[in-house]
């Protein structure tokens, strides 16, 4: 058995993705959704590879994943960061409505990890965790209650609640960062 055989490529991609998601702080259930690996396999990977070989401590959250968009509306900074991340996901075609919001192929999940890494590099004080970013992608993909929209004042992208009767302005316009 040679590890370079193409028949092992799929498993190697899934393990690599799982290790990367563990390092980014993803919960076990999120990793299961993205890779198809069992809970036991993910915990074993975390114990054997990440805990022993990590450069620093890897903080993994327990419990249920975030399921409320109110997190992204806490402050204007939260809204701006969510809009930035949503725009990046849209630009990389990860908000396509053809795919169910909860399903990504391992290749798409790896692309999501790339985008999240870039997002963290761009934001000096990143307020959005990996799990919140994963939920944001799901919420924007479903397009049920929230969508990326262009602000009427400045034409920048922002996350709009589709159930609001009177659409508000984007956080940049509300904060006075944009002036005509």
Z-matrix of the N, CA and C atoms (Angstrom, degrees):
N
C 1 1.445
C 2 1.533 1 108.11
N 3 1.309 2 115.35 1 122.41
C 4 1.462 3 121.04 2 177.79
C 5 1.527 4 108.50 3 -110.53
N 6 1.330 5 115.69 4 134.25
C 7 1.465 6 120.57 5 -178.38
C 8 1.525 7 110.84 6 -68.10
N 9 1.321 8 117.50 7 -17.59
C 10 1.463 9 120.38 8 -178.63
C 11 1.519 10 112.51 9 -83.88
N 12 1.324 11 117.94 10 -7.07
C 13 1.460 12 120.14 11 178.04
C 14 1.522 13 109.74 12 -61.23
N 15 1.318 14 115.18 13 142.36
C 16 1.466 15 119.89 14 -176.82
C 17 1.527 16 111.99 15 -66.21
N 18 1.312 17 117.96 16 -20.86
C 19 1.461 18 118.86 17 -179.75
C 20 1.525 19 112.37 18 -70.08
N 21 1.334 20 117.66 19 -15.34
C 22 1.457 21 121.21 20 177.99
C 23 1.521 22 112.79 21 -99.66
N 24 1.319 23 117.33 22 -1.81
C 25 1.464 24 120.77 23 -177.65
C 26 1.526 25 112.05 24 -59.54
N 27 1.314 26 116.39 25 -44.46
C 28 1.467 27 119.90 26 -177.28
C 29 1.523 28 110.97 27 -61.24
N 30 1.342 29 117.26 28 -43.96
C 31 1.458 30 120.08 29 179.52
C 32 1.526 31 111.42 30 -67.23
N 33 1.327 32 116.93 31 -39.86
C 34 1.464 33 120.29 32 179.59
C 35 1.528 34 110.67 33 -63.47
N 36 1.336 35 117.48 34 -40.51
C 37 1.468 36 121.48 35 177.64
C 38 1.521 37 110.20 36 -63.10
N 39 1.321 38 117.46 37 -43.01
C 40 1.462 39 120.99 38 -179.82
C 41 1.528 40 112.19 39 -64.86
N 42 1.348 41 117.20 40 -41.60
C 43 1.466 42 120.44 41 178.81
C 44 1.529 43 111.00 42 -67.28
N 45 1.316 44 116.56 43 -42.63
C 46 1.464 45 120.44 44 178.85
C 47 1.523 46 110.45 45 -61.89
N 48 1.326 47 116.52 46 -43.27
C 49 1.457 48 120.90 47 178.40
C 50 1.527 49 110.89 48 -63.56
N 51 1.326 50 117.14 49 -43.10
C 52 1.468 51 120.63 50 179.45
C 53 1.523 52 110.75 51 -61.42
N 54 1.319 53 118.14 52 -43.88
C 55 1.462 54 121.01 53 178.49
C 56 1.527 55 111.24 54 -62.59
N 57 1.313 56 115.89 55 -40.93
C 58 1.465 57 119.77 56 179.44
C 59 1.530 58 110.87 57 -65.16
N 60 1.325 59 116.58 58 -42.64
C 61 1.463 60 120.20 59 179.71
C 62 1.525 61 111.24 60 -66.95
N 63 1.321 62 117.80 61 -35.32
C 64 1.466 63 121.18 62 176.43
C 65 1.527 64 109.26 63 -61.88
N 66 1.322 65 116.51 64 -44.56
C 67 1.469 66 120.42 65 179.87
C 68 1.522 67 112.12 66 -65.61
N 69 1.339 68 117.52 67 -27.73
C 70 1.460 69 120.97 68 178.45
C 71 1.529 70 112.58 69 -82.85
N 72 1.339 71 117.06 70 -6.94
C 73 1.465 72 120.75 71 176.39
C 74 1.517 73 114.13 72 94.40
N 75 1.317 74 118.19 73 22.87
C 76 1.463 75 121.09 74 179.72
C 77 1.523 76 110.61 75 -74.52
N 78 1.298 77 115.05 76 148.68
C 79 1.459 78 121.35 77 175.46
C 80 1.525 79 109.67 78 -77.90
N 81 1.313 80 115.24 79 160.54
C 82 1.462 81 121.47 80 -177.69
C 83 1.527 82 111.32 81 -58.25
N 84 1.325 83 118.17 82 -43.59
C 85 1.464 84 121.07 83 -178.16
C 86 1.532 85 111.38 84 -63.59
N 87 1.316 86 117.21 85 -37.55
C 88 1.466 87 120.94 86 178.24
C 89 1.520 88 110.15 87 -65.71
N 90 1.310 89 116.47 88 -41.57
C 91 1.460 90 120.63 89 178.39
C 92 1.520 91 110.05 90 -65.16
N 93 1.326 92 116.66 91 -39.02
C 94 1.474 93 120.36 92 176.51
C 95 1.517 94 111.61 93 -60.09
N 96 1.347 95 116.65 94 -43.20
C 97 1.465 96 120.73 95 178.97
C 98 1.527 97 111.32 96 -60.36
N 99 1.319 98 116.36 97 -40.44
C 100 1.461 99 120.50 98 -174.23
C 101 1.518 100 113.23 99 -81.02
N 102 1.327 101 117.92 100 -32.71
C 103 1.464 102 120.06 101 -171.98
C 104 1.519 103 114.64 102 -111.12
N 105 1.332 104 117.14 103 -26.24
C 106 1.456 105 119.79 104 -175.40
C 107 1.519 106 112.91 105 82.36
N 108 1.331 107 118.07 106 6.16
C 109 1.459 108 121.06 107 178.55
C 110 1.530 109 109.76 108 -77.76
N 111 1.313 110 116.52 109 155.73
C 112 1.460 111 120.64 110 179.66
C 113 1.528 112 110.72 111 -77.10
N 114 1.330 113 115.63 112 161.98
C 115 1.462 114 121.02 113 178.79
C 116 1.525 115 110.96 114 -59.39
N 117 1.312 116 115.80 115 -42.34
C 118 1.459 117 120.31 116 -178.28
C 119 1.524 118 111.21 117 -64.45
N 120 1.323 119 116.74 118 -41.44
C 121 1.465 120 121.12 119 179.76
C 122 1.532 121 110.60 120 -64.07
N 123 1.335 122 116.89 121 -40.80
C 124 1.466 123 121.38 122 179.81
C 125 1.523 124 110.07 123 -66.25
N 126 1.316 125 117.43 124 -43.30
C 127 1.465 126 120.27 125 178.73
C 128 1.529 127 110.96 126 -64.21
N 129 1.323 128 116.61 127 -38.56
C 130 1.450 129 120.51 128 178.24
C 131 1.533 130 110.73 129 -65.98
N 132 1.316 131 116.74 130 -41.84
C 133 1.463 132 120.42 131 176.10
C 134 1.526 133 110.48 132 -59.50
N 135 1.311 134 116.08 133 -44.67
C 136 1.455 135 120.55 134 -179.58
C 137 1.523 136 110.95 135 -61.94
N 138 1.303 137 115.74 136 -45.04
C 139 1.462 138 120.79 137 -178.36
C 140 1.528 139 111.83 138 -67.92
N 141 1.320 140 116.34 139 -47.27
C 142 1.461 141 120.79 140 -172.14
C 143 1.525 142 113.99 141 -78.15
N 144 1.313 143 117.50 142 -41.26
C 145 1.456 144 119.84 143 -171.94
C 146 1.515 145 113.69 144 -102.90
N 147 1.302 146 116.84 145 -44.09
C 148 1.459 147 119.22 146 -173.70
C 149 1.520 148 111.33 147 -81.28
N 150 1.323 149 117.96 148 -49.80
C 151 1.458 150 120.59 149 -177.05
C 152 1.528 151 111.94 150 -63.04
N 153 1.314 152 117.09 151 -36.37
C 154 1.465 153 120.62 152 -177.45
C 155 1.523 154 113.26 153 -83.43
N 156 1.325 155 117.47 154 -30.84
C 157 1.459 156 120.52 155 -172.08
C 158 1.523 157 113.92 156 -114.26
N 159 1.298 158 117.63 157 10.13
C 160 1.467 159 120.37 158 -176.92
C 161 1.527 160 110.46 159 -75.21
N 162 1.335 161 114.95 160 145.20
C 163 1.458 162 120.36 161 177.03
C 164 1.529 163 110.33 162 -69.70
N 165 1.306 164 115.88 163 -38.13
C 166 1.463 165 121.85 164 178.35
C 167 1.507 166 108.49 165 -138.08
N 168 1.304 167 117.15 166 179.16
C 169 1.466 168 119.28 167 179.94
C 170 1.531 169 111.48 168 -67.43
N 171 1.313 170 115.71 169 136.51
C 172 1.464 171 121.82 170 176.58
C 173 1.512 172 106.97 171 -101.43
N 174 1.324 173 115.43 172 116.27
C 175 1.465 174 120.43 173 -177.90
C 176 1.526 175 108.83 174 -92.37
N 177 1.330 176 116.53 175 110.45
C 178 1.461 177 121.00 176 178.84
C 179 1.513 178 108.74 177 -105.75
N 180 1.305 179 114.36 178 130.77
C 181 1.458 180 120.56 179 179.95
C 182 1.517 181 110.62 180 -81.37
N 183 1.298 182 115.32 181 152.22
C 184 1.458 183 121.37 182 177.08
C 185 1.516 184 108.95 183 -116.91
N 186 1.304 185 115.90 184 164.93
C 187 1.452 186 120.04 185 177.81
C 188 1.509 187 112.58 186 92.59
N 189 1.310 188 114.82 187 -165.71
C 190 1.460 189 120.65 188 -176.44
C 191 1.519 190 111.32 189 -75.85
N 192 1.305 191 114.47 190 150.54
C 193 1.454 192 120.70 191 176.73
C 194 1.526 193 110.06 192 -73.63
N 195 1.339 194 117.35 193 156.68
C 196 1.471 195 120.29 194 178.80
C 197 1.525 196 111.17 195 -59.93
N 198 1.329 197 116.02 196 142.30
C 199 1.463 198 121.59 197 -179.10
C 200 1.524 199 112.35 198 -141.13
N 201 1.343 200 117.35 199 25.88
C 202 1.463 201 119.70 200 -178.95
C 203 1.518 202 109.82 201 -133.07
N 204 1.331 203 116.02 202 130.34
C 205 1.455 204 121.01 203 177.72
C 206 1.530 205 111.48 204 -76.60
N 207 1.320 206 117.54 205 -10.56
C 208 1.461 207 120.40 206 179.77
C 209 1.527 208 111.14 207 -60.17
N 210 1.315 209 117.55 208 -27.14
C 211 1.460 210 121.19 209 177.61
C 212 1.526 211 110.81 210 -56.53
N 213 1.321 212 116.26 211 -40.24
C 214 1.462 213 121.11 212 -176.03
C 215 1.526 214 112.56 213 -78.94
N 216 1.322 215 117.37 214 -5.09
C 217 1.466 216 121.86 215 179.52
C 218 1.531 217 111.93 216 -110.27
N 219 1.311 218 117.96 217 8.11
C 220 1.462 219 120.99 218 -177.16
C 221 1.522 220 112.22 219 -59.51
N 222 1.299 221 116.66 220 -49.83
C 223 1.466 222 121.93 221 -178.67
C 224 1.525 223 108.20 222 -138.43
N 225 1.315 224 117.89 223 163.54
C 226 1.469 225 119.48 224 174.64
C 227 1.534 226 112.80 225 -59.81
N 228 1.323 227 116.99 226 -32.52
C 229 1.465 228 119.26 227 177.15
C 230 1.531 229 111.32 228 -64.33
N 231 1.330 230 117.00 229 -41.14
C 232 1.461 231 120.59 230 174.94
C 233 1.531 232 110.20 231 -59.20
N 234 1.321 233 116.53 232 -44.85
C 235 1.467 234 120.93 233 -179.25
C 236 1.520 235 111.59 234 -63.86
N 237 1.327 236 117.04 235 -43.29
C 238 1.466 237 120.57 236 179.80
C 239 1.525 238 111.19 237 -63.92
N 240 1.327 239 116.30 238 -43.23
C 241 1.463 240 119.29 239 179.14
C 242 1.526 241 111.20 240 -66.49
N 243 1.318 242 117.26 241 -39.85
C 244 1.468 243 120.27 242 178.03
C 245 1.523 244 110.37 243 -64.10
N 246 1.317 245 117.62 244 -40.71
C 247 1.466 246 121.08 245 178.69
C 248 1.531 247 110.59 246 -65.92
N 249 1.320 248 116.93 247 -39.50
C 250 1.470 249 120.92 248 177.51
C 251 1.520 250 110.23 249 -62.67
N 252 1.324 251 116.40 250 -48.50
C 253 1.463 252 120.07 251 179.83
C 254 1.522 253 110.57 252 -63.95
N 255 1.330 254 117.65 253 -42.70
C 256 1.460 255 120.76 254 178.29
C 257 1.519 256 111.80 255 -60.76
N 258 1.327 257 117.51 256 -40.12
C 259 1.462 258 121.12 257 178.41
C 260 1.520 259 111.07 258 -65.91
N 261 1.328 260 116.11 259 -38.83
C 262 1.469 261 119.60 260 177.82
C 263 1.534 262 110.60 261 -65.13
N 264 1.317 263 117.09 262 -42.07
C 265 1.469 264 120.87 263 178.42
C 266 1.523 265 110.74 264 -64.37
N 267 1.320 266 116.24 265 -40.08
C 268 1.465 267 120.74 266 178.35
C 269 1.534 268 110.95 267 -65.12
N 270 1.325 269 116.53 268 -42.92
C 271 1.467 270 120.89 269 -179.51
C 272 1.523 271 111.61 270 -63.98
N 273 1.318 272 116.39 271 -29.72
C 274 1.472 273 120.62 272 -179.99
C 275 1.521 274 112.48 273 -96.59
N 276 1.328 275 116.31 274 13.53
C 277 1.464 276 123.48 275 173.46
C 278 1.528 277 113.44 276 61.65
N 279 1.327 278 116.35 277 38.50
C 280 1.463 279 119.51 278 176.15
C 281 1.525 280 112.62 279 -104.02
N 282 1.314 281 117.43 280 9.39
C 283 1.464 282 121.09 281 176.76
C 284 1.516 283 111.02 282 -114.66
N 285 1.321 284 116.93 283 24.07
C 286 1.457 285 121.10 284 -178.04
C 287 1.521 286 110.20 285 -65.80
N 288 1.330 287 118.09 286 130.65
C 289 1.467 288 120.08 287 -178.47
C 290 1.524 289 113.58 288 -74.75
N 291 1.329 290 118.12 289 -11.84
C 292 1.464 291 120.07 290 -178.01
C 293 1.525 292 111.56 291 -68.06
N 294 1.340 293 116.84 292 -29.99
C 295 1.458 294 121.62 293 -179.21
C 296 1.525 295 108.12 294 -94.35
N 297 1.331 296 118.43 295 135.02
C 298 1.464 297 118.67 296 175.45
C 299 1.522 298 110.34 297 -55.31
N 300 1.312 299 115.84 298 144.24
C 301 1.462 300 121.33 299 -172.39
C 302 1.526 301 113.01 300 -58.23
N 303 1.313 302 118.53 301 -29.93
C 304 1.454 303 120.79 302 -175.28
C 305 1.523 304 112.69 303 -90.37
N 306 1.324 305 118.56 304 -10.44
C 307 1.455 306 120.36 305 -174.83
C 308 1.519 307 111.44 306 -106.54
N 309 1.312 308 115.50 307 126.85
C 310 1.445 309 122.55 308 171.32
C 311 1.520 310 106.99 309 -132.55
N 312 1.307 311 116.60 310 145.23
C 313 1.455 312 119.30 311 171.92
C 314 1.523 313 107.53 312 -72.54
N 315 1.323 314 118.46 313 160.89
C 316 1.469 315 119.32 314 177.03
C 317 1.533 316 112.55 315 -57.00
N 318 1.318 317 117.52 316 -33.67
C 319 1.469 318 120.36 317 178.23
C 320 1.524 319 110.75 318 -67.28
N 321 1.339 320 117.19 319 -41.17
C 322 1.468 321 120.64 320 177.66
C 323 1.528 322 110.97 321 -68.21
N 324 1.327 323 116.67 322 -37.45
C 325 1.462 324 119.93 323 177.52
C 326 1.528 325 110.47 324 -65.57
N 327 1.320 326 117.41 325 -36.90
C 328 1.468 327 120.34 326 175.94
C 329 1.523 328 110.45 327 -65.84
N 330 1.325 329 116.88 328 -38.24
C 331 1.465 330 120.74 329 176.33
C 332 1.527 331 110.03 330 -64.94
N 333 1.334 332 116.74 331 -38.79
C 334 1.462 333 120.50 332 175.90
C 335 1.529 334 109.99 333 -60.08
N 336 1.326 335 117.52 334 -43.24
C 337 1.471 336 120.97 335 178.54
C 338 1.528 337 110.36 336 -61.87
N 339 1.347 338 116.81 337 -40.54
C 340 1.466 339 120.17 338 177.00
C 341 1.524 340 110.72 339 -59.61
N 342 1.321 341 116.04 340 -45.59
C 343 1.464 342 120.98 341 -179.29
C 344 1.523 343 110.25 342 -63.95
N 345 1.328 344 117.20 343 -42.50
C 346 1.463 345 119.71 344 -179.66
C 347 1.523 346 110.70 345 -65.31
N 348 1.324 347 118.13 346 -39.71
C 349 1.469 348 120.87 347 175.91
C 350 1.525 349 111.16 348 -60.58
N 351 1.324 350 116.41 349 -45.41
C 352 1.459 351 120.81 350 178.24
C 353 1.523 352 110.93 351 -62.97
N 354 1.322 353 116.68 352 -41.98
C 355 1.462 354 121.58 353 178.21
C 356 1.522 355 110.63 354 -59.35
N 357 1.329 356 117.76 355 -45.03
C 358 1.466 357 120.90 356 178.91
C 359 1.525 358 111.41 357 -64.04
N 360 1.331 359 116.50 358 -34.42
C 361 1.461 360 119.68 359 177.37
C 362 1.522 361 111.56 360 -69.23
N 363 1.338 362 117.05 361 -33.73
C 364 1.463 363 121.39 362 -178.82
C 365 1.526 364 112.73 363 -75.86
N 366 1.308 365 116.85 364 -34.34
C 367 1.470 366 121.11 365 -177.04
C 368 1.525 367 109.91 366 -90.27
N 369 1.324 368 115.19 367 121.37
C 370 1.462 369 119.24 368 -179.86
C 371 1.532 370 110.74 369 -64.64
N 372 1.308 371 116.66 370 -44.22
C 373 1.467 372 121.84 371 178.58
C 374 1.527 373 107.95 372 -122.16
N 375 1.316 374 115.71 373 83.69
C 376 1.462 375 121.27 374 -175.64
C 377 1.529 376 109.90 375 -69.76
N 378 1.327 377 115.99 376 123.12
C 379 1.459 378 122.07 377 -179.02
C 380 1.522 379 112.27 378 -97.70
N 381 1.321 380 117.28 379 -13.13
C 382 1.460 381 122.22 380 -172.68
C 383 1.526 382 109.81 381 -103.56
N 384 1.317 383 115.81 382 123.37
C 385 1.460 384 121.10 383 177.83
C 386 1.530 385 109.63 384 -81.33
N 387 1.325 386 115.56 385 170.29
C 388 1.457 387 120.27 386 178.26
C 389 1.523 388 110.83 387 -59.19
N 390 1.322 389 116.73 388 -43.51
C 391 1.465 390 120.96 389 -178.63
C 392 1.526 391 111.51 390 -64.31
N 393 1.325 392 117.42 391 -39.84
C 394 1.461 393 119.48 392 176.74
C 395 1.524 394 110.71 393 -66.55
N 396 1.313 395 116.73 394 -38.29
C 397 1.468 396 120.31 395 178.12
C 398 1.527 397 110.56 396 -64.27
N 399 1.316 398 116.56 397 -39.49
C 400 1.466 399 121.32 398 178.72
C 401 1.533 400 109.77 399 -62.90
N 402 1.327 401 116.10 400 -43.34
C 403 1.461 402 119.93 401 178.29
C 404 1.532 403 111.21 402 -66.45
N 405 1.319 404 117.16 403 -39.99
C 406 1.462 405 120.54 404 178.68
C 407 1.527 406 110.63 405 -59.02
N 408 1.317 407 116.55 406 -41.63
C 409 1.468 408 120.03 407 177.70
C 410 1.523 409 110.78 408 -62.78
N 411 1.304 410 116.93 409 -41.86
C 412 1.459 411 120.09 410 178.89
C 413 1.526 412 111.18 411 -64.31
N 414 1.329 413 116.52 412 -44.68
C 415 1.466 414 120.47 413 -178.06
C 416 1.528 415 111.30 414 -65.55
N 417 1.314 416 117.05 415 -41.07
C 418 1.464 417 119.67 416 -179.71
C 419 1.526 418 111.83 417 -73.87
N 420 1.319 419 117.25 418 -31.01
C 421 1.470 420 120.50 419 178.07
C 422 1.522 421 111.75 420 -68.40
N 423 1.319 422 116.17 421 -36.92
C 424 1.468 423 119.06 422 -177.94
C 425 1.524 424 111.30 423 -71.56
N 426 1.324 425 117.39 424 -28.77
C 427 1.466 426 123.42 425 178.81
C 428 1.528 427 113.02 426 55.79
N 429 1.297 428 116.97 427 29.64
C 430 1.456 429 120.76 428 179.97
C 431 1.524 430 111.57 429 -83.54
N 432 1.321 431 117.10 430 -51.40
C 433 1.458 432 120.33 431 -176.53
C 434 1.521 433 113.39 432 -118.15
N 435 1.305 434 117.80 433 -24.21
C 436 1.454 435 121.56 434 -176.55
C 437 1.524 436 109.93 435 -131.16
N 438 1.323 437 114.44 436 144.49
C 439 1.460 438 119.60 437 -179.62
C 440 1.517 439 109.92 438 -148.80
N 441 1.304 440 115.98 439 157.07
C 442 1.455 441 120.13 440 171.38
C 443 1.519 442 107.56 441 -77.83
N 444 1.306 443 116.77 442 129.66
C 445 1.459 444 121.05 443 -178.91
C 446 1.516 445 109.19 444 -137.08
N 447 1.331 446 116.10 445 157.44
C 448 1.460 447 121.25 446 175.73
C 449 1.522 448 108.81 447 -87.21
N 450 1.317 449 116.49 448 132.67
C 451 1.463 450 121.73 449 178.34
C 452 1.523 451 108.77 450 -67.95
N 453 1.319 452 116.30 451 139.33
C 454 1.468 453 120.05 452 179.34
C 455 1.523 454 111.47 453 -71.80
N 456 1.333 455 117.37 454 -23.41
C 457 1.451 456 120.26 455 -178.64
C 458 1.513 457 114.40 456 -83.81
N 459 1.334 458 116.19 457 -45.87
C 460 1.471 459 119.39 458 -173.10
C 461 1.528 460 113.74 459 -122.73
N 462 1.313 461 118.36 460 -3.50
C 463 1.462 462 124.90 461 179.68
C 464 1.530 463 113.93 462 66.31
N 465 1.339 464 118.24 463 13.77
C 466 1.462 465 119.87 464 175.33
C 467 1.531 466 109.14 465 -81.04
N 468 1.322 467 116.11 466 157.96
C 469 1.459 468 121.20 467 178.57
C 470 1.523 469 109.84 468 -77.44
N 471 1.312 470 116.42 469 138.68
C 472 1.451 471 121.70 470 174.04
C 473 1.518 472 108.35 471 -148.33
N 474 1.313 473 116.55 472 164.07
C 475 1.456 474 121.20 473 -178.54
C 476 1.520 475 107.88 474 -92.35
N 477 1.303 476 114.83 475 116.15
C 478 1.467 477 121.99 476 -175.46
C 479 1.518 478 109.53 477 -106.30
N 480 1.306 479 115.80 478 136.00
C 481 1.459 480 121.79 479 174.01
C 482 1.524 481 106.89 480 -80.87
N 483 1.319 482 117.54 481 115.14
C 484 1.465 483 121.01 482 -175.53
C 485 1.520 484 112.72 483 -70.86
N 486 1.326 485 117.98 484 -13.51
C 487 1.455 486 120.93 485 179.69
C 488 1.529 487 112.73 486 -88.42
N 489 1.343 488 117.23 487 -8.34
C 490 1.466 489 119.80 488 175.92
C 491 1.518 490 109.46 489 -68.06
N 492 1.323 491 116.36 490 132.96
C 493 1.464 492 119.97 491 178.67
C 494 1.527 493 111.66 492 -70.47
N 495 1.314 494 115.89 493 -42.93
C 496 1.460 495 120.62 494 178.30
C 497 1.527 496 108.39 495 -112.99
N 498 1.318 497 117.23 496 107.73
C 499 1.468 498 118.11 497 -178.90
C 500 1.526 499 111.07 498 -61.29
N 501 1.298 500 115.41 499 135.29
C 502 1.449 501 122.46 500 179.96
C 503 1.524 502 109.31 501 -84.85
N 504 1.291 503 115.96 502 176.18
C 505 1.453 504 120.23 503 175.19
C 506 1.520 505 109.01 504 -86.77
N 507 1.319 506 115.77 505 165.28
C 508 1.460 507 120.04 506 179.17
C 509 1.526 508 109.58 507 -69.17
N 510 1.324 509 118.00 508 162.54
C 511 1.465 510 119.72 509 -177.86
C 512 1.525 511 112.94 510 -62.49
N 513 1.324 512 117.91 511 -32.01
C 514 1.470 513 119.69 512 179.40
C 515 1.529 514 110.37 513 -64.62
N 516 1.320 515 117.71 514 -41.17
C 517 1.465 516 120.77 515 177.78
C 518 1.527 517 110.73 516 -68.60
N 519 1.338 518 117.52 517 -39.56
C 520 1.462 519 120.49 518 179.34
C 521 1.525 520 111.83 519 -66.13
N 522 1.330 521 117.07 520 -33.97
C 523 1.454 522 121.21 521 179.78
C 524 1.534 523 112.35 522 -81.10
N 525 1.328 524 116.31 523 -10.39
C 526 1.451 525 119.61 524 -178.65
C 527 1.518 526 113.92 525 82.27
N 528 1.350 527 117.07 526 17.36
C 529 1.463 528 120.15 527 179.29
C 530 1.534 529 111.68 528 -76.22
N 531 1.303 530 115.50 529 -21.95
C 532 1.469 531 119.75 530 -179.63
C 533 1.526 532 108.47 531 -112.89
N 534 1.299 533 115.31 532 128.58
C 535 1.465 534 120.14 533 177.08
C 536 1.515 535 107.93 534 -128.88
N 537 1.330 536 115.09 535 135.82
C 538 1.470 537 119.41 536 178.42
C 539 1.486 538 111.46 537 -76.57
